[in-house]
Amino acid sequence: MNKNQIKGTVKDLTGKVQEEAGKLVGNKEQEAKGIHKQVTGKAEKRLGDAKEIVKDAKDAVKDAVKHR
């Protein structure tokens, strides 16, 4: 797991809590901010996922070249 995956997951979870807290107290602004955090958190996690895929592919190519 890389830092983008971790930060994104934390931001997504924080956003869920904020959204639910906003619903609980009837604060639409807090709900919206929570939803926004969730979206940005998911995007950051997907960026981290993509970085991991690229890293794994790079490592696979290095291994393949090394074993020739």
TORBA-519587 format. One record per atom (N, C-alpha, C): residue number from 1; x, y, z; atom name; residue in three letters. Coordinates in steps of 0.1 Angstrom, whole numbers, plus 2048, in hexadecimal, padded with zeros to 3 digits. Last residue first. Example, Ala and Ser with C-alpha at 12.3 -4.5 7.8 and 13.67 -1.06 7.14 Angstrom:
% residues 2
+-----+-----+-----+-----+----+-----+
:   k :  px :  py :  pz :  a :   r :
+-----+-----+-----+-----+----+-----+
:   2 : 880 : 7EA : 847 :  N : SER :
:   2 : 889 : 7F5 : 847 : CA : SER :
:   2 : 881 : 800 : 84F :  C : SER :
:   1 : 884 : 7C7 : 84E :  N : ALA :
:   1 : 87B : 7D3 : 84E : CA : ALA :
:   1 : 884 : 7DF : 84E :  C : ALA :
+-----+-----+-----+-----+----+-----+
//
This chain:
% residues 68
+-----+-----+-----+-----+----+-----+
:   k :  px :  py :  pz :  a :   r :
+-----+-----+-----+-----+----+-----+
:  68 : 8A7 : 77C : 744 :  N : ARG :
:  68 : 8AA : 778 : 736 : CA : ARG :
:  68 : 8B8 : 774 : 734 :  C : ARG :
:  67 : 8A1 : 786 : 75D :  N : HIS :
:  67 : 8A1 : 777 : 75B : CA : HIS :
:  67 : 8A4 : 773 : 74C :  C : HIS :
:  66 : 89F : 7A1 : 75A :  N : LYS :
:  66 : 8AA : 79C : 762 : CA : LYS :
:  66 : 8AC : 78D : 75F :  C : LYS :
:  65 : 888 : 7A5 : 74C :  N : VAL :
:  65 : 894 : 7A8 : 746 : CA : VAL :
:  65 : 8A0 : 7A2 : 74D :  C : VAL :
:  64 : 876 : 79D : 760 :  N : ALA :
:  64 : 876 : 796 : 754 : CA : ALA :
:  64 : 883 : 798 : 74C :  C : ALA :
:  63 : 87B : 7B0 : 774 :  N : ASP :
:  63 : 87D : 7A1 : 777 : CA : ASP :
:  63 : 87E : 79A : 76A :  C : ASP :
:  62 : 873 : 7C7 : 767 :  N : LYS :
:  62 : 880 : 7C6 : 76C : CA : LYS :
:  62 : 884 : 7B7 : 76E :  C : LYS :
:  61 : 858 : 7C1 : 764 :  N : VAL :
:  61 : 860 : 7C3 : 758 : CA : VAL :
:  61 : 86F : 7C1 : 75C :  C : VAL :
:  60 : 84F : 7C1 : 77E :  N : ALA :
:  60 : 84E : 7B4 : 776 : CA : ALA :
:  60 : 857 : 7B5 : 76A :  C : ALA :
:  59 : 854 : 7DB : 786 :  N : ASP :
:  59 : 85B : 7D0 : 78C : CA : ASP :
:  59 : 85B : 7C3 : 784 :  C : ASP :
:  58 : 840 : 7E7 : 776 :  N : LYS :
:  58 : 84F : 7EB : 774 : CA : LYS :
:  58 : 857 : 7E0 : 77A :  C : LYS :
:  57 : 829 : 7DD : 781 :  N : ALA :
:  57 : 82D : 7DA : 773 : CA : ALA :
:  57 : 83B : 7DC : 770 :  C : ALA :
:  56 : 82A : 7E7 : 79B :  N : ASP :
:  56 : 82B : 7D9 : 799 : CA : ASP :
:  56 : 82E : 7D5 : 78A :  C : ASP :
:  55 : 828 : 803 : 794 :  N : LYS :
:  55 : 834 : 7FE : 79B : CA : LYS :
:  55 : 835 : 7EF : 799 :  C : LYS :
:  54 : 80F : 803 : 788 :  N : VAL :
:  54 : 81A : 807 : 780 : CA : VAL :
:  54 : 827 : 802 : 787 :  C : VAL :
:  53 : 7FF : 7FC : 79F :  N : ILE :
:  53 : 7FF : 7F4 : 792 : CA : ILE :
:  53 : 80B : 7F6 : 78A :  C : ILE :
:  52 : 805 : 811 : 7B0 :  N : GLU :
:  52 : 809 : 803 : 7B4 : CA : GLU :
:  52 : 809 : 7FA : 7A7 :  C : GLU :
:  51 : 7F9 : 826 : 7A3 :  N : LYS :
:  51 : 807 : 826 : 7A5 : CA : LYS :
:  51 : 80D : 818 : 7A8 :  C : LYS :
:  50 : 7DE : 81E : 7A4 :  N : ALA :
:  50 : 7E5 : 81F : 797 : CA : ALA :
:  50 : 7F4 : 81F : 799 :  C : ALA :
:  49 : 7DA : 821 : 7C0 :  N : ASP :
:  49 : 7D9 : 814 : 7B9 : CA : ASP :
:  49 : 7E0 : 813 : 7AC :  C : ASP :
:  48 : 7DE : 83C : 7C2 :  N : GLY :
:  48 : 7E7 : 833 : 7C9 : CA : GLY :
:  48 : 7E6 : 825 : 7C3 :  C : GLY :
:  47 : 7C7 : 844 : 7B4 :  N : LEU :
:  47 : 7D4 : 848 : 7AF : CA : LEU :
:  47 : 7DF : 83F : 7B5 :  C : LEU :
:  46 : 7B4 : 839 : 7C5 :  N : ARG :
:  46 : 7B5 : 834 : 7B7 : CA : ARG :
:  46 : 7C2 : 838 : 7B1 :  C : ARG :
:  45 : 7B7 : 84A : 7DB :  N : LYS :
:  45 : 7BA : 83C : 7DC : CA : LYS :
:  45 : 7BC : 836 : 7CF :  C : LYS :
:  44 : 7AF : 862 : 7D0 :  N : GLU :
:  44 : 7BD : 861 : 7D4 : CA : GLU :
:  44 : 7C0 : 852 : 7D6 :  C : GLU :
:  43 : 794 : 85C : 7CB :  N : ALA :
:  43 : 79C : 860 : 7C0 : CA : ALA :
:  43 : 7AB : 85E : 7C4 :  C : ALA :
:  42 : 78B : 859 : 7E5 :  N : LYS :
:  42 : 78A : 84D : 7DC : CA : LYS :
:  42 : 793 : 850 : 7D0 :  C : LYS :
:  41 : 78F : 873 : 7EF :  N : GLY :
:  41 : 796 : 868 : 7F5 : CA : GLY :
:  41 : 796 : 85C : 7EB :  C : GLY :
:  40 : 77D : 882 : 7E0 :  N : THR :
:  40 : 78B : 884 : 7DE : CA : THR :
:  40 : 794 : 879 : 7E4 :  C : THR :
:  39 : 765 : 876 : 7E9 :  N : VAL :
:  39 : 769 : 875 : 7DA : CA : VAL :
:  39 : 777 : 878 : 7D8 :  C : VAL :
:  38 : 766 : 87B : 804 :  N : GLN :
:  38 : 765 : 86E : 7FF : CA : GLN :
:  38 : 76A : 86D : 7F1 :  C : GLN :
:  37 : 766 : 897 : 804 :  N : LYS :
:  37 : 771 : 890 : 809 : CA : LYS :
:  37 : 772 : 882 : 804 :  C : LYS :
:  36 : 74B : 89B : 7FA :  N : HIS :
:  36 : 757 : 8A0 : 7F3 : CA : HIS :
:  36 : 764 : 899 : 7F7 :  C : HIS :
:  35 : 73D : 891 : 80F :  N : ILE :
:  35 : 73C : 88A : 802 : CA : ILE :
:  35 : 748 : 88E : 7FA :  C : ILE :
:  34 : 743 : 8A4 : 823 :  N : GLY :
:  34 : 746 : 896 : 825 : CA : GLY :
:  34 : 746 : 88E : 817 :  C : GLY :
:  33 : 738 : 8BB : 818 :  N : LYS :
:  33 : 747 : 8BA : 81A : CA : LYS :
:  33 : 74B : 8AC : 81C :  C : LYS :
:  32 : 71D : 8B3 : 819 :  N : ALA :
:  32 : 723 : 8B5 : 80C : CA : ALA :
:  32 : 733 : 8B5 : 80D :  C : ALA :
:  31 : 719 : 8B2 : 835 :  N : GLU :
:  31 : 717 : 8A6 : 82C : CA : GLU :
:  31 : 71E : 8A7 : 81F :  C : GLU :
:  30 : 71F : 8CC : 83C :  N : GLN :
:  30 : 728 : 8C2 : 840 : CA : GLN :
:  30 : 726 : 8B5 : 838 :  C : GLN :
:  29 : 708 : 8D8 : 82F :  N : GLU :
:  29 : 716 : 8DC : 82B : CA : GLU :
:  29 : 720 : 8D1 : 830 :  C : GLU :
:  28 : 6F2 : 8CD : 83D :  N : LYS :
:  28 : 6F5 : 8C9 : 82E : CA : LYS :
:  28 : 703 : 8CD : 82A :  C : LYS :
:  27 : 6ED : 8C2 : 85A :  N : ASN :
:  27 : 6F5 : 8CC : 854 : CA : ASN :
:  27 : 6F9 : 8C8 : 846 :  C : ASN :
:  26 : 6DF : 8B1 : 86C :  N : GLY :
:  26 : 6D8 : 8B8 : 863 : CA : GLY :
:  26 : 6E0 : 8C3 : 85C :  C : GLY :
:  25 : 6ED : 8A0 : 87D :  N : VAL :
:  25 : 6EA : 8AD : 882 : CA : VAL :
:  25 : 6E2 : 8B6 : 878 :  C : VAL :
:  24 : 6EF : 88A : 86C :  N : LEU :
:  24 : 6EA : 888 : 879 : CA : LEU :
:  24 : 6E5 : 896 : 87F :  C : LEU :
:  23 : 6FB : 893 : 855 :  N : LYS :
:  23 : 6ED : 88E : 854 : CA : LYS :
:  23 : 6E7 : 88E : 862 :  C : LYS :
:  22 : 714 : 899 : 85F :  N : GLY :
:  22 : 70C : 8A4 : 85A : CA : GLY :
:  22 : 6FE : 8A0 : 859 :  C : GLY :
:  21 : 71C : 87F : 866 :  N : ALA :
:  21 : 71B : 889 : 871 : CA : ALA :
:  21 : 712 : 895 : 86C :  C : ALA :
:  20 : 71E : 875 : 84C :  N : GLU :
:  20 : 714 : 86F : 855 : CA : GLU :
:  20 : 712 : 879 : 861 :  C : GLU :
:  19 : 734 : 884 : 842 :  N : GLU :
:  19 : 726 : 884 : 83B : CA : GLU :
:  19 : 71C : 880 : 845 :  C : GLU :
:  18 : 748 : 87D : 853 :  N : GLN :
:  18 : 744 : 88B : 853 : CA : GLN :
:  18 : 736 : 88C : 84C :  C : GLN :
:  17 : 74B : 862 : 84D :  N : VAL :
:  17 : 748 : 866 : 85B : CA : VAL :
:  17 : 742 : 875 : 85B :  C : VAL :
:  16 : 753 : 864 : 833 :  N : LYS :
:  16 : 747 : 85D : 836 : CA : LYS :
:  16 : 742 : 861 : 844 :  C : LYS :
:  15 : 76B : 873 : 835 :  N : GLY :
:  15 : 75F : 879 : 82E : CA : GLY :
:  15 : 752 : 872 : 831 :  C : GLY :
:  14 : 77A : 860 : 842 :  N : THR :
:  14 : 778 : 86C : 849 : CA : THR :
:  14 : 76B : 873 : 842 :  C : THR :
:  13 : 77C : 84D : 82D :  N : LEU :
:  13 : 775 : 849 : 839 : CA : LEU :
:  13 : 771 : 856 : 841 :  C : LEU :
:  12 : 78A : 85C : 81A :  N : ASP :
:  12 : 77D : 856 : 816 : CA : ASP :
:  12 : 775 : 853 : 823 :  C : ASP :
:  11 : 7A2 : 861 : 827 :  N : LYS :
:  11 : 799 : 86C : 823 : CA : LYS :
:  11 : 78B : 868 : 820 :  C : LYS :
:  10 : 7AC : 847 : 82A :  N : VAL :
:  10 : 7A9 : 84F : 836 : CA : VAL :
:  10 : 79F : 85A : 832 :  C : VAL :
:   9 : 7AF : 841 : 80F :  N : THR :
:   9 : 7A6 : 839 : 817 : CA : THR :
:   9 : 7A2 : 840 : 823 :  C : THR :
:   8 : 7C3 : 854 : 807 :  N : GLY :
:   8 : 7B6 : 853 : 801 : CA : GLY :
:   8 : 7AB : 84C : 809 :  C : GLY :
:   7 : 7D8 : 84D : 817 :  N : LYS :
:   7 : 7D2 : 85A : 819 : CA : LYS :
:   7 : 7C4 : 85A : 813 :  C : LYS :
:   6 : 7DD : 833 : 80C :  N : ILE :
:   6 : 7DA : 835 : 81B : CA : ILE :
:   6 : 7D3 : 842 : 81D :  C : ILE :
:   5 : 7E3 : 838 : 7F2 :  N : GLN :
:   5 : 7D8 : 82F : 7F5 : CA : GLN :
:   5 : 7D4 : 831 : 804 :  C : GLN :
:   4 : 7F8 : 849 : 7F4 :  N : ASN :
:   4 : 7EC : 84E : 7EE : CA : ASN :
:   4 : 7E0 : 845 : 7F1 :  C : ASN :
:   3 : 80C : 839 : 800 :  N : LYS :
:   3 : 807 : 844 : 807 : CA : LYS :
:   3 : 7FA : 84A : 801 :  C : LYS :
:   2 : 805 : 816 : 7F8 :  N : ASN :
:   2 : 80D : 822 : 7F7 : CA : ASN :
:   2 : 806 : 82E : 7FE :  C : ASN :
:   1 : 808 : 7F4 : 800 :  N : MET :
:   1 : 800 : 800 : 800 : CA : MET :
:   1 : 809 : 80C : 800 :  C : MET :
+-----+-----+-----+-----+----+-----+
//
